[in-house]
Amino acid sequence: MFKTKMLMILTMFLSSLCLNLQAQTIRYVSKNGNNTDGLSWTTAYNDLQNALDDAVSGNEIWVAAGTYYPTSDDGLGIGLRGNHFQLKNGVSIYGGFSGSETNLSQRNIICNETILSGDIDQDDHNLQEGEFDSDNSVHVIYLPENLNLDNTAVLDGFTISGGNANNTPNSVYGKRGGGYFSYDSSPLIRQCYFKNNHAINGGAVSITVMENTTEPTNPKPQDTTPVFENCIFDSNYASLGGAAYNIVETTPEIIGNIEEHFILNPAFNNCLFLDNVAHQGAGAYNISYMNGSGNSNRDLYSVQCLPEFNNCTFFGNQSPGIKGYGAAIYSMAKATCNSFPDQCQSVCDVKVNNSLFSENYANNTSTVFSPGHDLYLARTGYHDEHAKLIINNSMFNFIPVDPMTPWKDNIALADNFDTSMNEPHGEYDWESDLCEDLESTQDYSIEICPFDMNIGDPLFSVPSNPAGADTKFGTADDGLTLDTLSPAKDAGNNMYANSATDLKGSTRIQGFSVDLGAYEFGGQANNSCCPCLGDGDGDGDVDTIDLGDFIALLPSSPPYILSPVPSGEECYDIDGDGDLDTIDLSAVIAHINSVDEPYIAPCMN
């Protein structure tokens, strides 16, 4: 008996040990790998799909720099254009490695760009800006129905480009999400760069919540909470939602006296929306839509689209055409529930916190409504629709036409409600009464918290060059960082500072309060592509030659500051603050003086 018990304990211990070893497995992917077992950089897979196939919960996938194309359609069944990548619960996928790292902190996602591309026939190099290849993958990343991912499914450090959801036949969602499409999933997407993706709706990203159509008499309520953190959405195109298209949609035909709520609550934390194009919502298009043609005796059937934008920057987004509205954010609550009006509710409430809006433009030529260059809020239908825009500590850059209502040029409301139906409307109170109504009706409103709204120029450092001289976003010379005199500094509410770092890798909150927008003023950029700090001539060490070159770069008169850092001289920016000054110079002098003659010191990093 004793031996049997000890054998059981030993077996349990060994099983637990095996599980722990499995949970710590890293699967490596590299263009230079020999595609054997994927358990080291030497034996790495050279196809990301192989790593995804073998990965189980608790694994990490490390992917070295290069371009990877989807090679599996995971049963989508629409041919080569259906090839896509899928994420898995419990699996973290990291890009940005050179192919020799032994620790996650050693990777550099800026220098080692790792691309997931929908250009499966690899001919997009011939395209002009704004053109899209009809042979590309419909979705680069596709998370279908019943995958049901949570925030343990992580994608971190990738460029996602070349997706084209242009209404492919036999693809249920072939119109949405060229870069990324998800159905009822809540992954964590972090430090990803969505560029040059196209769709009818949601050029870069489409997030969908729907009723469970496989069980029409017993639908599964959804509460979907995907998170996009420190991401960049650049030059994506669509008719609706150039960068992001967030939709909750149902067609209820159900029976049962209980409440059903389908909720989409995506969070965009510390994100940059730049130069995206769509007729409506070039940055983001949000809609809650209920089309109730059937019968229902639910106590309440509710669809709710509740997106949050925290510390985001919207710059240069465009909504062209005669119906161009809401170049940064467009939101709508819509319902046509004529068979059961008392049980039907459609809600689209949007929170904008600590964010910056500048140079966004909507081209609507109608004289009925303002185009809402930054924000547009609408409701349309026959019954219970509620839309609310809640703005907290955000700044809008434009010259007001009417000084008494300066916000009206860039924030617009449109009520297309059919009053002939004469239906009652309940009030949906998502916020407390601590906010001030800027403009309000019973069914939609704009609220400002705490009782003010910043109007003015945020004073970006070099807005004419958003990526900076090095042409790489996420580094110290990014043009949409804040200037020294920016009124956006320390103007935010720390409650909504949901990211530990800003877009260039600096610690978020440098002063008493968080800055507005995706960049924090000051702090060191953690994504420099310089291989050897202080080594200006690139010979692998720091010596008096480097020192002499550095002194020659600095201005000959006070305050001896060269800003921004000239292209090719990034290695002299020791503190990563985006300029060259006497602080950097002193660090180089001290480093060289730390060794004896001939004063040749190793790299400073």
N, C-alpha and C positions, 0 to 999 in steps of 0.2 A: 504494500500500500504506500509506504513511504517513497519507494523507488518510483512508483507510478506518479505520485504527486510531484516529485522533483523533475521527472521527465516532462510533465505538463508545464511546469513553471519554466523549464529550460526552453521548451518549444515556444511558449508565449514570448519569452525574452528574445529569442532569435527572430521570431516573426516581427516583433516590434522593431528590432534592429534593422531588418530588411526594409520595413516600411520607411524608417527614418533615412536610410541610405537612398531609397527610391525618391523620397521627398526632396533630397538635396541634389538630385541629378541635374547637371547642366548639359544641354544638347547644343552643340556648336554647328554653325553654318558659315561657310566661307566659299567664295568663288575659287579659292586655291585649295580647298579640301579635296581629299581623295575619295570621299563619299563612301566610307566604310561604316563605322559604327556611330559616328557623330559625337563621341565622348571626349574629344580633345580637338584643339585647333588643327593638329596634324591629320587626324582622321575625320575631319568635319564633313558633314553633308555639304554638297554644293547646290542642293535644291531645298529651299525652305519648306516645301511641301513634305519632304521626308521627315523633317524634324517635327512638323505639326502632326503627322500621322503617328509618330512614335511617342509623343509627349503625353504624360498623364498628370493628373492634379498634383501640384507640389513641385513640378519641374520648372526650370527656366530655359529659355532658348536665347542664345547669344548669337547675333548675326553681324558678320563683318561687313565693311564697306563694299558697295557694289550695287548693281541693279538686279532685282529678282522679279521674275514674271510668274504669275499663277499658272500652274500646270494641271489643276484638277477642277472639275465643276461640281464635285461633291453631290452628284446626282441631280443637278439642276436641269440637265437635259435639253439645253438649247445650242449645243455645239461648242466650238472653241471659244466663242464670245461669252460663254457661261463660266469660263475658268475664273476662279477667285480664290482668295485666302479666307479661312475661318479662324476665329479665336476659340479658346477652350476655357472653361471654368478652372481656376486653380493654376493656370499656366501663364507666366509672365514672359513676354517676348520683347527683347531689348535689341535695338540697333545701335550703331555708332562705334563699333570696335574696329581696331586696325588688324586684329587677328593674332595678337600675342598676349593679351591681357589675362591676368589671373584674378583680378578683382573688379567688380562692377564699377567702382568709383574711378577706375583708370580710363574708361571709355571717353571719347570725345565725339558727340553727335554732330558737331559742326564740321570738324575736320574730316571725319570719316562718314560722309553722307551715305546713308543706307536707304535705297529706294525700292519701294513696292510699286511696280508699274503695270498699268493695263495695256501697254503697247506690246501686245503679244506677238505681232509680226515685226516689231522693232523697225518701223519706218517713220516714226513721228518726227524725225530730225528734219524732214522736208516741209513740215507744217509751218504756216505763219501764225503770229499771235492771234488768238481767237478762233483758229481753225481746229477741228477735232476729227480724228480718224474713225470712220464708221466701222472699221474692223477691230477696234479695241475692245477689251473686256467691258461688259456692261457694268460690272461692279468690281473694283479692285478688292474690296473687303465686303463680304456678304454674310450676314447673320440671319438665317431664315427663321420661319415660324417654328416654335417648340424647342429652339436651342436654349432660350431662357438664360442667357448669361447674366452674371452679377459682377460686382466690382473686383472680384478675384481674377477675372479675365482682363489681362493688362497688355496694352500695346504701347511701347515707349521708345521714342527716338528714331522715327522713320519719316521719310518723305513719301507721300502718297500722291501719285499723279497718273494721268493718262486714262482714267476711267471715263466711259462714255455711255450713259444710260439714255439712249436716244430712241426709246420706244421699240425695242426688239420684240418681234412676234414670239408668242408662247412664253414670254417671261412675265410673270404676274406683276413684278415690280420693275419692269424694264424701263420705266420712265423716271425712276428715282435713284438718287445717290450714286453718281458715277464713281466717286472715291470710296464711299462707305455707305452701306445700307444695313439697317438693323430693324428687325421685327420683334418687338417685345423683349429686348435685351438691354442690359445695363452695365456694359463694360467700362473700364477706365482707360481712356485714350490720353496719353501724356506726351508732351514734347514732340508732337507730330506736325509735319508741314504739309498741308494740303494745297497743291498747286496744279493749275491747268487741268482740272476735271470738268466734265460737262454732263448735264442731264436736262430732261424736260423740267423736272422739279428737284431741287437739291443738288446743285452741281458737285459740290464736294461731299456733303453729308445729308442723308435722309434718315430720320428716326421716326418710326411708325409704331403706334399702338392701335390694336384693333380688338374687337370682340373675338372670342374663340369660335370661329365659324364651324368647327367640327362638332360642336355640341350646342346647337342653337337653342335648346331648351334649358341648358345649364351652362351658360357662358362663364368663363373664368375671368373675374375682374383683374385688371392689370394695374400695377403701380411701378412704372418704369422710370429709373433714375440714372441714366448714363451720365458720365462726367468727362468733359474735355478740359484738360488742364495744361496751360502753357503751350497752346497750339497756335499755329499760324494758318490762316485761310487766305490764300493769295491768288488772284486772277482765275477764279472759278466762274463758270457761266451756267445759267439756267433761265427758263422763263419765270419761274417762281423760286426764290431762295437760291441765290447764286452760290453762297457758301453753305447754308444750312436750311433744311426744310423739316420742320417739326410738326407732326400731324397726329391727332387722335381722331379716329373715324369709326363709326359703327352704323349698322343698319338693323336696329333691334326688331326682332319678331319673336318675343319670348313671353313666357307665362310664369307667374309666381309672385307673391306679394312680399318681396324683399327689395332692398336697395342694391343697385349695381353702380359701381364707379370705375371708370377707366381713366387712369391718370398718367400723364406724361410730364415728368418734372426733370428735364435735362439741365445740367449746370455747365456753363461755359466760364471757367475761372482763368483769369490772366491770359486771355486770348487776343490775338490781333486779327482783325478783319480788314483786308487791304485790297483795293482794286478789283473787287468782285463785281459781276454784272448780272442783273436780272431785271425784268420789267417791274417786278414788285419784290421787295425784300432782298436786295442784292447781298446784304450781310446775312440776314436770317428772316425766314418766313415762317410764322407760327399760326396754326389753325386747329380749332376744335370743330368737328363737323359730324352732325348726326342727320342721317337721312332715314326717317322713320316712316316707311310706307306700309308696314304691317301692323299687327295688333300687339298691345302690351297692357298688362295690368300690374306692372311693377309699382311699388310705392314711389320710386324715383329711379330714373335711368339717366346717368350723368356721364358726360365726357368732358375732361378737363385737361387743357394744355397749359402748363404752368412753368415756362422756361425762366431761368435766371441767368443774367449776365453780370458777373462780378469782376471788377478791375479789368475790363476789356477796352480796347481801342478800336474804333471804327474810323477808317481813313480812306477817302478816295473811292468809295463804293458808288456805283452808278446804276440808276434805274431809268433807262431811256424809253422813248415811245410816248404816245399820247395818253397811255394809262400807267405811266411811271409813277409809282407811289413808294414811300418808305424805303429810301435807298439803303439805310442801315438796318432797320428792323420794321417789318410789317406783321401785324397780328390781327386775326379775325376769329370771331365766334359766329358759327353758322348752324342753323337747325331748320329742318323742314319736317316737323313731326305732326302732320295734320291729322293723323288718326288717333293720337293719344297725347294731346297737348299738355295735360296736367302732369304727366310723368316724365316729360322730356326736358333736359337741361344741357346746354352747351356753354362752356366756360373757357375763355382764353385770357388769362391774367399773366402779365409779364413784369418781372422785376429787373430793374437796371440799377446797379449799385457801383459806385466808385469808378464810373466809366467816362471815356472821352469820345466825343464825336466831332469830326472836323473834315471839311471838304467832301462830304457826301452830297450827291446831287440826284434829285428826282425830276424828270422832265415832263410831268403831266401838264398838258395844255388846257385842261378843263377849267372853267371859271367857277365851277360849283364848289370844289373842295381844294384846300391847300394841298400841295403834293407831299408835304411831310418829308423834307429832304433827309431827316434823320429817322424819325419815328412816325408810324402811321397805325392808327387803331380803328378797327371797323367791326360792325356786327350786322348780320343780315339774316333774314329768315322770317318765321311766322310766329314763333313762340318764345321760349325761355332762353334767351342768349345774354350772356354777361361778358364784358370785356373790360379789363382794367390795366392801366399802365402805372406802375409804381416806380418813381425815380428817387433814388437816394444818393446824394452827394455826387452828382455827375455834372459834366461841363459840355456846353454846346457852343460851337464857334461859328457865329454868323452875325451879320448886321441886321438888327430888327427893323422892319418897316414901321411897325406901330410900337412906340416905346412903352405903351401901357400894357401890351400883351406881347412881349418880345419873343416868347416861345412859339407863337403861332406859325411862323414861317417854316419851322423845322419839325413841329409836332402837329399832327392833324388827326381829327376825329371824323368818321363818316358813319352815319346811321341810315342804313338802307331798309329799316324795319317797315313792314307792310302794315300800316295802322288800320287798314280795313278789316283785319282779322280781329282786332279789338280784344286781344287776349291779355290776361293779367301777367305781371312780371314780378317774381320774387327778387330780393336783393341778395347777392352773393358777397359776403364780407370776408375776404381773404386776409386783409390787414386789420389792425386795430384802428382806433380813432385818433391815433397819435399823429397821423399825416394830414396835411392840408389839401383839400380839393382845389386843384388848379382850374379844372373845368369838369363838370359832372352832370350826368343825367341819372335816371334811376338804374339804367342798365349798363352804362360804361362811364369810365372816368379816368382822369389823370390825377395822380396824387404825388405830392412832393414831400419828401421827408429829409431833414426836419425843417420844413417850412421855407426852404429856399431852393434856388436852382442857379447854378453857376453859368453865366453867359459871358463868353469872351474867348480870346485866343489862348490855347494852352501853352504856347511858346515851345513847340518842339525844337530840338537842337538843329536838325537839318531836314525839314520836311520835304525838300525837293529831292532828297535821296534817302528813302526810307531804309534801305538795306545798308547804307553806309559805303565808304570807299572800298571795303573788302568784299562787297556784294553778297555778304552772308548775314542773314538775320540771326539774332541771338548773340551778337558780339557787342563790344563796348562802343563801337562807332555807329550803331544803328541810328538812323536819322529821326526816328520817332521817340527817342529818349527825351527827357525833359531838360530844357535849358535852365541855367542857374536861377533866372528870375521867373520861372514858370509859376503861375497861380495854382497849378494843379498839385504842387508839392504840399504834402501834409494836409491835403484837403479832403481825405477820405474818411470812412468810418471803419475802424478796425474789425468790427463785427463781421464785415463781408470780405475781409482779406483771407480768402480760402486757399491760398497757395503759399508755400514756404519760401519760394523764390520768385523773382520776376522773370521776364522773358529772356534776359541775358544771363540768368543764373545767379544774380545777386540776391542776398537775403532780403526778403520782403519786409517792409517797415524799417527804415533807416533812422527816422526821427520819432516824434511822439505819435504821429498818425501815418497811416498808409497813404501813399500818393495815389492820384487818380490815374487810371489807364493801366496798360500792361507792363510799364517800366517804372521801376523805383529809381529816383534820383540818387546818384552816388553808388557806392559799393563796387566791389571788384567783379568784373565779368569772369565767369568760370569756364567760358568756352573759347578761349583764345586758341588760334591755330598755330601759334608760335611754338616750335618744338624745343626752344632753348631760350628762356627769358634772359635779356641782356646781351644776347649774341646777335648783333646787328648785321654782321657780315656773313653769318651762317656757316662758320668754320667749326662749330661744335664746342667752343669755349668762350669765356668772357675775359677780354684782355684790354690793354691800353689802346689798341686799334679801335675796338668798339667804343671805348670811352671817348676817344677823339672824334669819332663820327657822330656820337650822340651830342657832344658839345657843339659841333658845327650845325646840328639841326635846330637847336634852340634859338629863339630870337635873342638879339644882342642887347635888348633893353627890357626893363621890368614890364610885366611880371614874369617874363621868361616862360611863357606857356604857349605851346604849339597845339592848337586844337582845330579840327579833329586830327587824330593820328594819320600822317600821310600813308598811303598805300605802300606796303612793303616794309614799313618801319614798326610794325606791331610789337616786335620783340623788345622794344625799348619801353613799352607801356607796362612797367613793372606792377603798378597797383591796379591796372585794368580799368581806370576811370575814363578812358576814351581820349586822353590828351597826354602830351609829353611835357613834363615840368621838372622843377628842381627836386621834387620828392623822388621822382624816378631816377634822376641823375645821382642824387645822394645815395640811393640804394645800390646803384652800379659801382660808385666809388668805394663804398663800404665793402662791397663784395670782393672787389679786386684787392683792396688793402688788407683783406683777411688772409692773403697768401704772400709768401716772400717773392723776391725777384725770381723770374721775370714778370711777375704779376699776371699770371695766366690762371684764371679760376674756372671751375666747372660751371655748368648751367645753374641758373638761379631757381629753377623749379624742380 
